[in-house]
Amino acid sequence: MLFKERFWAGLADGSLTVAYRRWKRPSVKGGGTLVSPGGLLAIDAVEAIDDAQVDDGAARGAGYESRKELFANIRGDGQLYRIRFHRIGDDPRVALRRRTELTAPELNSITQMLKRNDWAVPYLQLIQESPGTVSTELATRAGVERLVFKQRVRRLKALGLTESLEVGYRISPRGEAVLAGLGTSEAP
């Protein structure tokens, strides 16, 4: 579940606690967590509802001025869901990607992942060479479909090696340290 930048501050300060989405099937579930640009969210409930259950007050609770604005911004043609959540802390990847001092076990674990995935180092190098480049262009340059590219970059992001920008990605300080440790001219 993604949030547009206009909602990030409300997620970060905990004032935004509800969202509405149309899905064929929910992409989050109650009891789970979600890493968002505003921090780590606990998903309290995911409820299928009718459009008529959303009035102007409910729309304002989700960060919109009115019901009309909310529905103008909801994409898709599936069931309408109300997602209730609360902020439980910072995105754990933020601290991870800032850490440049890696223990031997951490470096070994990352190196093993990079060896198992022959695309990983070239993707890191591509992002390093082209920060802020739209994923469609990076995927084309990598020779894969955009969805495949984005899924793989999420794996790198989970290790703290990359971070998302409003458009595209950049290498994190941790990613820079890993690439420097590997020597970017050769694969691990």
Helices and strands as residue ranges (DSSP letters): G 5-7, H 8-13, E 18-23, E 33-36, E 39-49, G 51-53, H 56-61, H 67-73, E 79-89, H 92-98, H 104-116, H 120-129, H 135-142, H 146-158, E 162-164, E 169-171, H 173-182
